[in-house]
Amino acid sequence: MPHPTLLDIGVTAYTHQAEVDELRQRLNIPHNYFDCWLYGFLENKKFNIEEAVSKIRRREAFEREQIAQHTMTDWMLQNMRKGIAQIIGNDKEGRVVLYVVTARDKPTASRRAECKMNFDMILSYGTRLRADSKRCQMVMLINQEKASLWSNVDMTFQADIALRIAKFFPGAVDKMYICNMNRTLAAVAKPIFSRLPAIVSDRIIIISDSELKAGRLLEYFDESVLPVALGGSNDCDHQENYTQFSVAIKEHFEQMKCAVLRGLSVKEWELACLFPHGLPEDLKSVSERLDNLSNSALLPNNTLIDSLWSHCYASTDNSICSESLDVVTCDTIDMDCFCAARLVGEKCVGAELPPVGRSLSVGKRDFIDDYVEQFVLLESFFRGSIAETAEREWLSILQREVLARSTLSDAEQNMGKNTALFRRLPVPLRLIARGCLWLALMVMSFYFLIGSVFGTLFLSCFMNFLFFSMFIEPYKAFPYGCALLVTGCHCALFCSRGIELARRTYNGELVDAFRFIGPRALLMQALACVAALIAFFVVFCVMASQYDVVSGIQYSMATGWIVAVCIILLYHFLYAFGVTGYYKSLRKESAAVATLYFFWMWTWTQTKPPCVAQQQ
């Protein structure tokens, strides 16, 4: 009989309602809530009922043998918090959208098993039964921007996942939209996709750069759902979203695993979560029966109650009694509020929904017990929602605290943001003090930049001298080569030290050399910069009074860059050879640079020509 559930997929699926009904009868499923899910198996097997039943049996075995054995590890949680994948909404056809950013993934062969388990969890969460849609399908929106074929893509794992979808989740991933794929990755991916089963390869759509700029994705997704990186307005790339997604996946999997271990299938448990008090059509049947009873029938008369429920309760060995019910949370409830039929067309009320392919019966229950269990179930859901809200709020508080602490730490090490430097000054003088400090920082950063350029040029000239000396004296090529290598290393280090000092001074940040002073390090650095500015100004005034203004500027500039070069040299050698305590743990590794000089000197004494030795 046609049912509107298949219309969630489309008119084409609705034309196969007869095959779906026959498959439901073979599996003893009395309702239509699984029609879209069953349609995926039928479509995969070209609507062959026997093969579809066999495939569903393999899916049942997969749930019992693999999903029930999955474990959420710490690495999987950390991996999900990187923002590799997240659910951002629904597309225009009502399918769940899983947004994947490939550049954030760093796959390794040793983690493939955990990645497969994690994918099963995410796919089960995205294709679950929902109140607004029973379609059980999702689409994957994959952003390949800045993705590397060597570090971000594991083609072997991708092929395994594609085959896993076709084998255990047929029809679950309806479409895969791949965007921003580079040419190298496309050249490797297209041959692999062409060898996959048709049910997978036909669903892969590669969006070119021109199509992306033309807004083709807006044909499939609303602008509010499409991420900003792909031309939409959904600003979903935030750590808070990644953390919430990982928490949702973890909670969903833990509840699903408990249900599977209790003997339920995944879809039965999902249906139980949607209708915790029974299926709507079964509750309607109960209300009609109660309306037909007289007032005396509502009295605790066992004869009337037995006659009311005798047609749907049978005493079997595997029956579930009310005394065995232990309601704690929504994970641990037995789905006694569901109806199932042992034969096609036969329904019962208050019984557990039968697993696919078999039927269960329950013992007699009392009206009061049913109502009590419903109230207890409502209370458990209420308590669970409160606990979940509290955990989410606490997580958001911790995230705000970490951000605030990071901001305060940055402000404490920056002269422009640290208000403690000028706290003791009168309010009218604070603006003047800030201006003088800014001027001192600009002058010092300028001198550090000039000193870095001068030092780099000097070392480059020395490297040229060493290089051409190897051609003049070939028998000294090895010591000259060692000296050239060491000088090049020190030239790069000297230049980086100078640029670092210039940048930090310009931004008003704390230089590492002052950290050993302690809490007053920023104040000492500011005083040093102001003192240097005053010294340069004094040199200018003295020389300008003795000679002229141009000579004063020249002497002041020369004094400034010479002082800057000396500071950079001191800063470089102290930190290169681990003299200071800030990098004391790296002293042995850093001091290894000096051994090249000693080796060079020893080699020089060993390779001196005889004439030079006789002269000495």
C-alpha positions as CSV (number, residue, x, y, z in Angstrom):
1,M,0.0,0.0,0.0
2,P,1.5,3.4,-0.9
3,H,2.8,5.5,1.9
4,P,4.1,9.1,1.8
5,T,7.4,8.2,3.6
6,L,9.1,7.4,0.3
7,L,8.2,10.8,-1.0
8,D,11.0,12.2,1.1
9,I,13.4,10.7,-1.5
10,G,11.3,11.5,-4.6
11,V,8.7,10.4,-7.0
12,T,11.0,7.7,-8.5
13,A,11.3,6.0,-5.1
14,Y,7.6,6.3,-4.6
15,T,6.9,4.2,-7.7
16,H,8.7,1.2,-5.9
17,Q,6.4,1.2,-2.9
18,A,5.3,-2.3,-3.7
19,E,8.8,-3.7,-3.6
20,V,9.4,-1.9,-0.3
21,D,6.2,-3.3,1.2
22,E,7.2,-6.8,0.2
23,L,10.6,-6.4,1.8
24,R,8.9,-5.1,5.0
25,Q,6.7,-8.2,5.0
26,R,9.7,-10.5,4.6
27,L,11.4,-8.7,7.6
28,N,8.2,-8.6,9.8
29,I,8.2,-4.8,10.0
30,P,4.7,-3.5,10.6
31,H,5.2,0.2,10.1
32,N,6.6,2.5,7.3
33,Y,9.2,4.5,9.1
34,F,12.0,2.4,7.7
35,D,10.8,2.6,4.0
36,C,13.5,5.1,2.9
37,W,16.2,3.1,4.6
38,L,15.0,-0.1,3.1
39,Y,14.8,1.6,-0.3
40,G,18.6,2.1,-0.2
41,F,19.2,-1.6,0.0
42,L,16.7,-2.4,-2.7
43,E,18.2,0.2,-5.1
44,N,21.7,-1.2,-4.4
45,K,20.5,-4.7,-5.4
46,K,18.4,-3.5,-8.4
47,F,15.2,-4.2,-6.5
48,N,15.9,-7.9,-6.1
49,I,14.1,-8.8,-2.8
50,E,16.1,-11.9,-2.0
51,E,19.4,-10.1,-2.4
52,A,18.2,-7.1,-0.5
53,V,17.2,-9.4,2.4
54,S,20.6,-11.0,2.4
55,K,22.3,-7.6,2.4
56,I,20.2,-6.5,5.4
57,R,21.2,-9.6,7.2
58,R,24.8,-8.7,6.6
59,R,24.1,-5.3,7.9
60,E,22.6,-6.8,11.1
61,A,25.8,-8.9,11.5
62,F,27.9,-5.7,10.9
63,E,26.0,-4.0,13.7
64,R,26.5,-6.9,16.2
65,E,30.1,-7.7,15.3
66,Q,31.6,-4.3,14.5
67,I,29.5,-1.4,15.7
68,A,29.0,-3.1,19.1
69,Q,32.8,-3.5,19.4
70,H,33.7,0.1,18.4
71,T,35.3,2.3,21.1
72,M,35.6,6.1,21.2
73,T,39.3,6.8,21.8
74,D,41.0,10.0,22.9
75,W,42.7,10.3,19.5
76,M,39.3,10.1,17.8
77,L,37.9,12.9,20.0
78,Q,41.0,15.1,19.4
79,N,40.8,14.4,15.6
80,M,37.1,15.5,15.5
81,R,38.0,18.7,17.4
82,K,40.3,19.7,14.6
83,G,37.3,20.6,12.4
84,I,38.0,18.0,9.8
85,A,34.3,17.2,9.5
86,Q,31.1,18.8,10.9
87,I,27.4,18.9,10.2
88,I,26.4,22.4,9.0
89,G,22.6,21.9,8.2
90,N,20.4,20.5,5.4
91,D,20.5,21.0,1.7
92,K,17.5,22.1,-0.4
93,E,16.2,18.5,-0.6
94,G,16.3,18.0,3.2
95,R,19.5,15.8,3.4
96,V,22.0,16.3,6.2
97,V,25.2,18.1,5.0
98,L,28.5,16.9,6.2
99,Y,31.2,19.6,5.6
100,V,34.7,18.1,5.3
101,V,37.9,20.2,5.1
102,T,40.7,17.9,3.8
103,A,43.6,20.2,4.6
104,R,43.0,19.8,8.4
105,D,43.4,16.0,8.2
106,K,46.8,14.4,8.6
107,P,46.2,10.7,7.9
108,T,48.5,7.9,8.9
109,A,48.4,4.2,8.1
110,S,48.5,3.3,11.8
111,R,45.3,5.2,12.5
112,R,43.1,3.8,9.6
113,A,41.2,1.4,11.9
114,E,40.3,4.3,14.2
115,C,39.4,6.5,11.3
116,K,37.0,3.8,10.0
117,M,35.3,3.5,13.4
118,N,35.0,7.3,13.5
119,F,33.5,7.4,10.1
120,D,30.9,4.7,11.1
121,M,29.9,6.9,14.0
122,I,29.6,10.1,12.0
123,L,27.7,8.4,9.2
124,S,25.3,6.7,11.7
125,Y,24.7,10.1,13.3
126,G,24.1,11.9,10.0
127,T,21.7,9.3,8.6
128,R,19.6,8.8,11.7
129,L,15.9,8.9,11.7
130,R,14.7,12.5,12.3
131,A,11.3,13.9,13.3
132,D,11.3,16.1,10.2
133,S,12.6,13.5,7.7
134,K,12.8,9.7,7.5
135,R,15.1,9.9,4.5
136,C,18.2,8.5,6.2
137,Q,20.5,10.2,3.7
138,M,23.3,12.8,3.8
139,V,25.5,14.6,1.4
140,M,29.2,15.3,1.8
141,L,30.5,18.7,0.9
142,I,34.3,18.4,0.6
143,N,36.6,21.4,0.5
144,Q,40.0,20.4,-1.0
145,E,41.5,23.9,-0.7
146,K,45.3,23.8,0.1
147,A,45.1,20.0,0.5
148,S,48.2,18.1,-0.4
149,L,48.1,14.7,-2.0
150,W,51.0,13.5,0.1
151,S,50.1,14.8,3.6
152,N,46.3,15.3,3.6
153,V,44.9,12.5,1.4
154,D,45.1,8.7,2.0
155,M,43.8,7.3,-1.2
156,T,43.8,3.7,0.1
157,F,41.6,4.8,3.1
158,Q,39.3,6.8,0.8
159,A,38.7,3.7,-1.4
160,D,38.0,1.6,1.6
161,I,35.5,4.1,2.9
162,A,33.7,4.2,-0.5
163,L,33.4,0.4,-0.6
164,R,32.3,0.4,3.1
165,I,29.4,2.8,2.2
166,A,28.3,0.6,-0.7
167,K,28.5,-2.5,1.5
168,F,26.9,-1.5,4.8
169,F,25.4,2.0,4.2
170,P,23.8,1.7,0.7
171,G,22.2,5.0,-0.3
172,A,23.3,6.7,2.9
173,V,25.6,9.1,1.1
174,D,23.5,10.4,-1.7
175,K,25.9,12.9,-3.2
176,M,29.6,14.0,-2.7
177,Y,30.4,17.5,-3.8
178,I,34.2,17.9,-4.1
179,C,35.4,21.5,-4.4
180,N,38.8,23.2,-4.9
181,M,40.6,20.0,-6.0
182,N,44.1,20.7,-7.4
183,R,45.2,19.2,-10.6
184,T,47.6,16.6,-9.1
185,L,44.9,15.3,-6.8
186,A,42.3,15.3,-9.5
187,A,44.6,13.3,-11.8
188,V,45.0,10.6,-9.1
189,A,41.4,10.7,-7.8
190,K,39.4,10.4,-11.1
191,P,40.9,7.0,-12.1
192,I,40.2,5.6,-8.6
193,F,36.6,6.9,-8.6
194,S,35.9,5.4,-12.0
195,R,36.8,1.9,-10.7
196,L,34.4,2.2,-7.7
197,P,30.8,0.7,-7.9
198,A,28.3,2.6,-9.8
199,I,26.3,3.4,-6.7
200,V,29.3,5.3,-5.4
201,S,30.9,6.7,-8.6
202,D,27.7,8.1,-9.9
203,R,27.2,10.1,-6.8
204,I,30.5,12.0,-6.9
205,I,30.4,15.5,-8.4
206,I,33.6,17.5,-8.8
207,I,33.0,21.2,-8.8
208,S,35.6,23.2,-10.8
209,D,36.9,26.6,-9.8
210,S,34.9,28.3,-12.5
211,E,31.7,26.6,-11.4
212,L,32.4,27.4,-7.8
213,K,32.9,31.1,-8.6
214,A,29.7,31.0,-10.8
215,G,27.7,29.9,-7.7
216,R,26.8,26.4,-8.8
217,L,26.7,25.2,-5.2
218,L,23.9,27.6,-4.5
219,E,21.7,25.4,-6.7
220,Y,22.0,22.6,-4.1
221,F,22.5,24.5,-0.8
222,D,21.0,27.6,0.7
223,E,23.3,30.5,1.3
224,S,22.8,30.3,5.0
225,V,24.0,26.6,5.0
226,L,26.9,27.0,2.5
227,P,30.2,27.8,4.3
228,V,31.9,31.2,3.7
229,A,34.9,29.5,2.1
230,L,32.6,28.1,-0.6
231,G,30.6,31.2,-1.3
232,G,28.0,31.1,1.4
233,S,27.3,33.0,4.6
234,N,27.6,30.2,7.1
235,D,30.6,31.1,9.4
236,C,31.0,27.6,10.8
237,D,34.8,27.4,11.1
238,H,35.1,28.0,14.8
239,Q,36.6,25.8,17.5
240,E,33.4,25.9,19.5
241,N,31.5,24.2,16.6
242,Y,34.1,21.5,16.3
243,T,33.9,20.7,20.0
244,Q,30.1,20.6,20.1
245,F,30.2,18.2,17.1
246,S,32.6,15.9,18.8
247,V,30.5,15.8,22.0
248,A,27.3,15.1,19.9
249,I,29.0,12.2,18.1
250,K,30.3,10.7,21.3
251,E,27.0,10.9,23.1
252,H,25.1,9.5,20.1
253,F,27.5,6.6,19.7
254,E,27.5,5.6,23.4
255,Q,23.7,5.4,23.4
256,M,23.6,3.6,20.1
257,K,26.2,1.1,21.3
258,C,24.3,0.3,24.5
259,A,21.1,-0.3,22.4
260,V,23.0,-2.7,20.0
261,L,24.4,-4.6,23.0
262,R,20.9,-5.0,24.3
263,G,19.8,-6.7,21.1
264,L,18.2,-3.8,19.2
265,S,19.2,-2.7,15.8
266,V,20.4,0.8,15.1
267,K,17.2,1.9,13.3
268,E,15.0,0.4,16.0
269,W,16.8,2.4,18.6
270,E,16.5,5.6,16.5
271,L,12.8,5.0,16.2
272,A,12.6,4.5,20.0
273,C,14.3,7.9,20.5
274,L,11.7,9.5,18.2
275,F,8.7,7.9,19.8
276,P,9.5,7.0,23.4
277,H,5.9,6.5,24.3
278,G,5.0,4.3,21.3
279,L,4.2,4.7,17.7
280,P,1.4,7.3,17.0
281,E,-0.9,4.8,15.2
282,D,-0.6,2.4,18.1
283,L,-1.4,5.0,20.7
284,K,-4.4,6.0,18.7
285,S,-5.6,2.4,18.7
286,V,-5.3,2.3,22.5
287,S,-7.3,5.5,22.9
288,E,-10.1,4.1,20.7
289,R,-10.2,1.0,22.9
290,L,-10.3,3.0,26.1
291,D,-13.2,5.2,24.8
292,N,-15.2,2.1,24.2
293,L,-14.8,0.8,27.7
294,S,-17.4,1.7,30.4
295,N,-16.4,3.3,33.7
296,S,-16.5,0.0,35.4
297,A,-14.0,-1.3,33.0
298,L,-11.4,1.2,34.3
299,L,-11.6,-0.4,37.7
300,P,-8.8,-2.8,38.7
301,N,-10.7,-5.8,37.2
302,N,-8.1,-8.4,36.0
303,T,-10.7,-10.1,33.8
304,L,-11.4,-7.1,31.8
305,I,-7.8,-6.1,31.5
306,D,-6.8,-9.6,30.5
307,S,-9.5,-9.7,27.8
308,L,-8.3,-6.3,26.5
309,W,-4.7,-7.3,26.1
310,S,-4.9,-11.0,25.5
311,H,-4.8,-10.8,21.7
312,C,-1.3,-9.2,21.7
313,Y,0.4,-10.8,24.6
314,A,1.7,-14.3,24.5
315,S,3.7,-16.0,27.2
316,T,6.9,-17.2,25.6
317,D,10.3,-18.0,26.9
318,N,11.9,-14.8,25.7
319,S,9.1,-12.5,26.9
320,I,10.0,-9.3,28.8
321,C,8.3,-8.7,32.1
322,S,7.7,-5.3,33.7
323,E,9.8,-6.3,36.7
324,S,12.9,-6.6,34.5
325,L,12.5,-3.0,33.4
326,D,15.3,-0.7,34.8
327,V,14.8,2.8,33.6
328,V,17.7,5.0,34.3
329,T,18.6,7.1,31.2
330,C,17.6,7.1,27.6
331,D,20.5,4.7,26.9
332,T,19.3,2.0,29.3
333,I,15.5,1.8,28.6
334,D,14.0,-1.3,27.1
335,M,11.8,-0.3,24.3
336,D,8.6,-1.7,25.9
337,C,6.5,1.1,24.7
338,F,6.7,0.0,21.1
339,C,4.4,-2.2,19.1
340,A,5.4,-5.1,17.0
341,A,3.7,-7.8,15.1
342,R,4.5,-11.5,15.2
343,L,2.7,-11.9,11.9
344,V,2.0,-9.4,9.1
345,G,-0.9,-7.1,10.1
346,E,-0.9,-8.0,13.8
347,K,0.0,-5.2,16.2
348,C,0.5,-4.9,19.9
349,V,0.6,-2.0,22.3
350,G,3.3,-1.5,25.0
351,A,5.6,-4.2,23.6
352,E,9.1,-3.8,22.4
353,L,9.7,-3.1,18.7
354,P,11.0,-6.4,17.2
355,P,14.5,-6.6,15.7
356,V,14.6,-6.8,12.0
357,G,13.7,-10.3,11.0
358,R,12.2,-11.6,14.2
359,S,9.3,-10.7,16.6
360,L,9.0,-10.5,20.4
361,S,6.2,-10.7,22.8
362,V,5.8,-9.3,26.3
363,G,4.1,-10.3,29.4
364,K,1.0,-8.7,30.9
365,R,1.3,-5.3,32.2
366,D,-0.9,-3.1,34.3
367,F,-2.2,0.4,33.3
368,I,-0.7,2.1,36.3
369,D,2.8,0.6,35.5
370,D,2.6,1.9,31.9
371,Y,1.8,5.4,33.1
372,V,4.5,5.3,35.8
373,E,7.1,4.2,33.3
374,Q,6.1,7.0,31.0
375,F,6.5,9.6,33.8
376,V,9.8,8.1,34.8
377,L,10.9,8.2,31.2
378,L,9.9,11.8,30.9
379,E,11.9,12.6,34.0
380,S,15.0,10.8,32.7
381,F,14.9,12.8,29.5
382,F,14.4,16.0,31.4
383,R,17.3,15.2,33.7
384,G,19.5,14.2,30.7
385,S,18.7,17.4,28.9
386,I,19.6,19.5,32.0
387,A,22.9,17.6,32.4
388,E,23.8,18.0,28.8
389,T,23.0,21.8,28.9
390,A,25.1,22.1,32.0
391,E,28.1,20.3,30.3
392,R,27.8,22.5,27.2
393,E,27.7,25.7,29.3
394,W,30.6,24.6,31.4
395,L,32.6,23.9,28.2
396,S,31.8,27.3,26.8
397,I,32.9,28.9,30.1
398,L,36.2,27.1,29.9
399,Q,36.7,28.1,26.3
400,R,36.0,31.8,27.2
401,E,38.4,31.5,30.1
402,V,41.2,30.1,28.0
403,L,40.7,32.9,25.5
404,A,40.6,35.6,28.2
405,R,43.8,34.2,29.8
406,S,45.6,34.2,26.5
407,T,44.5,37.8,25.8
408,L,45.7,38.9,29.3
409,S,49.0,37.1,28.8
410,D,49.6,38.8,25.5
411,A,48.6,42.2,27.0
412,E,51.1,41.7,29.9
413,Q,53.9,41.3,27.4
414,N,53.0,44.3,25.2
415,M,53.8,47.9,26.0
416,G,50.9,49.2,24.0
417,K,48.3,47.0,25.9
418,N,49.8,46.8,29.3
419,T,48.3,49.6,31.5
420,A,50.5,48.8,34.5
421,L,53.4,50.7,33.0
422,F,51.7,54.1,33.4
423,R,49.6,53.4,36.4
424,R,51.6,55.5,38.8
425,L,51.9,58.5,36.5
426,P,49.4,61.4,36.7
427,V,46.6,61.2,34.1
428,P,47.8,64.3,32.1
429,L,51.3,62.8,31.8
430,R,50.2,59.4,30.6
431,L,49.5,60.5,27.0
432,I,52.9,62.2,26.9
433,A,54.7,59.1,28.3
434,R,53.0,56.9,25.8
435,G,54.1,59.2,23.0
436,C,57.7,59.3,24.2
437,L,57.8,55.5,24.6
438,W,56.3,55.1,21.1
439,L,59.0,57.4,19.6
440,A,61.8,55.4,21.5
441,L,60.5,52.1,20.2
442,M,60.3,53.4,16.6
443,V,63.9,54.8,16.7
444,M,65.3,51.6,18.2
445,S,63.5,49.4,15.7
446,F,64.9,51.5,12.9
447,Y,68.4,51.1,14.3
448,F,67.9,47.4,14.7
449,L,66.8,47.1,11.1
450,I,69.9,49.1,9.9
451,G,72.2,47.0,12.1
452,S,70.7,43.8,10.7
453,V,71.3,45.0,7.1
454,F,74.9,46.0,7.9
455,G,75.7,42.8,9.7
456,T,74.2,40.7,6.9
457,L,76.2,42.6,4.2
458,F,79.4,42.2,6.2
459,L,78.9,38.4,6.7
460,S,77.9,38.0,3.0
461,C,81.2,39.7,2.0
462,F,83.1,37.4,4.3
463,M,81.4,34.4,2.8
464,N,82.4,35.6,-0.7
465,F,86.0,35.9,0.5
466,L,85.9,32.3,1.8
467,F,84.3,31.0,-1.3
468,F,86.8,32.5,-3.7
469,S,89.7,31.5,-1.4
470,M,88.9,27.8,-2.1
471,F,89.8,28.5,-5.8
472,I,93.0,30.3,-4.9
473,E,94.2,27.6,-2.5
474,P,92.5,24.3,-3.5
475,Y,94.3,22.2,-0.9
476,K,92.5,24.2,1.8
477,A,89.0,23.7,0.2
478,F,87.8,21.6,3.1
479,P,88.6,24.1,6.0
480,Y,87.4,27.0,3.8
481,G,84.2,25.0,3.1
482,C,83.6,24.4,6.8
483,A,84.2,28.0,7.5
484,L,81.8,29.0,4.7
485,L,79.1,26.7,6.0
486,V,79.4,28.0,9.6
487,T,79.5,31.6,8.4
488,G,76.3,31.0,6.4
489,C,74.6,29.6,9.4
490,H,75.6,32.5,11.6
491,C,74.6,35.0,8.9
492,A,71.1,33.5,8.7
493,L,70.9,33.4,12.5
494,F,72.2,37.0,12.9
495,C,69.8,38.3,10.3
496,S,66.8,36.5,12.0
497,R,67.9,37.8,15.4
498,G,68.1,41.3,14.1
499,I,64.7,41.2,12.3
500,E,63.2,39.6,15.5
501,L,64.5,42.4,17.7
502,A,63.3,45.0,15.1
503,R,59.8,43.5,14.9
504,R,59.3,43.0,18.6
505,T,60.6,46.5,19.4
506,Y,58.3,48.0,16.7
507,N,55.2,46.1,18.1
508,G,56.2,46.9,21.7
509,E,56.5,43.2,22.6
510,L,58.8,41.8,25.3
511,V,62.3,40.7,24.1
512,D,63.4,37.3,25.4
513,A,66.6,38.7,26.9
514,F,64.6,40.6,29.5
515,R,62.5,37.6,30.7
516,F,64.9,36.5,33.4
517,I,64.2,39.8,35.2
518,G,60.7,38.7,36.1
519,P,57.5,40.7,36.4
520,R,59.3,44.0,35.7
521,A,60.9,42.8,32.5
522,L,58.6,45.0,30.3
523,L,59.3,48.0,32.4
524,M,63.1,47.5,32.2
525,Q,62.9,47.1,28.4
526,A,60.9,50.3,28.1
527,L,63.4,52.2,30.3
528,A,66.3,50.8,28.2
529,C,64.7,52.1,25.0
530,V,64.0,55.5,26.5
531,A,67.5,55.7,27.9
532,A,69.0,54.8,24.5
533,L,66.8,57.5,22.9
534,I,68.1,60.1,25.4
535,A,71.7,59.0,24.8
536,F,71.3,59.4,21.0
537,F,69.8,62.8,21.5
538,V,72.6,63.9,23.8
539,V,75.2,62.8,21.1
540,F,73.2,64.8,18.5
541,C,73.2,67.9,20.7
542,V,76.9,67.7,21.5
543,M,78.0,67.1,17.9
544,A,75.6,69.7,16.5
545,S,76.9,72.3,18.9
546,Q,80.6,71.6,18.1
547,Y,80.2,71.2,14.3
548,D,76.8,71.5,12.6
549,V,73.4,69.9,12.5
550,V,74.3,67.5,9.7
551,S,77.3,66.2,11.6
552,G,75.1,65.8,14.7
553,I,72.7,63.6,12.7
554,Q,75.5,61.6,11.3
555,Y,77.1,60.9,14.6
556,S,73.8,60.1,16.2
557,M,72.9,57.7,13.4
558,A,76.4,56.0,13.6
559,T,76.1,55.7,17.3
560,G,72.6,54.2,17.0
561,W,73.4,51.5,14.4
562,I,76.7,50.6,16.1
563,V,74.9,50.1,19.4
564,A,72.2,48.1,17.6
565,V,74.8,45.8,16.0
566,C,76.5,45.2,19.3
567,I,73.2,44.3,20.9
568,I,72.3,42.0,18.1
569,L,75.7,40.3,18.3
570,L,75.4,39.9,22.1
571,Y,71.9,38.6,21.7
572,H,72.9,36.2,19.0
573,F,75.9,34.7,20.7
574,L,74.2,34.4,24.1
575,Y,71.3,32.5,22.7
576,A,73.3,30.6,20.0
577,F,75.7,29.0,22.6
578,G,73.2,28.6,25.4
579,V,74.9,31.0,27.8
580,T,71.6,32.4,29.2
581,G,69.3,30.4,31.3
582,Y,66.3,30.9,29.1
583,Y,67.4,28.2,26.6
584,K,69.6,26.3,29.1
585,S,68.0,23.0,28.3
586,L,69.1,23.4,24.7
587,R,72.7,24.4,25.5
588,K,74.3,21.1,24.4
589,E,72.5,21.2,21.0
590,S,73.1,24.9,20.4
591,A,76.8,24.7,21.5
592,A,77.4,22.1,18.8
593,V,77.6,25.0,16.3
594,A,80.9,26.2,17.9
595,T,82.5,22.8,17.3
596,L,82.8,23.5,13.6
597,Y,85.1,26.5,14.3
598,F,87.3,24.3,16.5
599,F,87.4,21.6,13.8
600,W,88.3,24.2,11.3
601,M,91.2,25.5,13.4
602,W,92.5,22.0,14.0
603,T,92.3,21.2,10.3
604,W,94.1,24.4,9.5
605,T,97.0,23.4,11.7
606,Q,97.1,19.9,10.2
607,T,97.0,21.0,6.6
608,K,99.5,23.9,6.7
609,P,102.1,23.7,3.9
610,P,105.7,22.9,4.9
611,C,107.0,26.3,4.0
612,V,104.4,28.0,6.3
613,A,105.4,25.6,9.1
614,Q,109.1,26.4,8.7
615,Q,108.5,30.1,8.7
616,Q,106.6,29.8,12.0
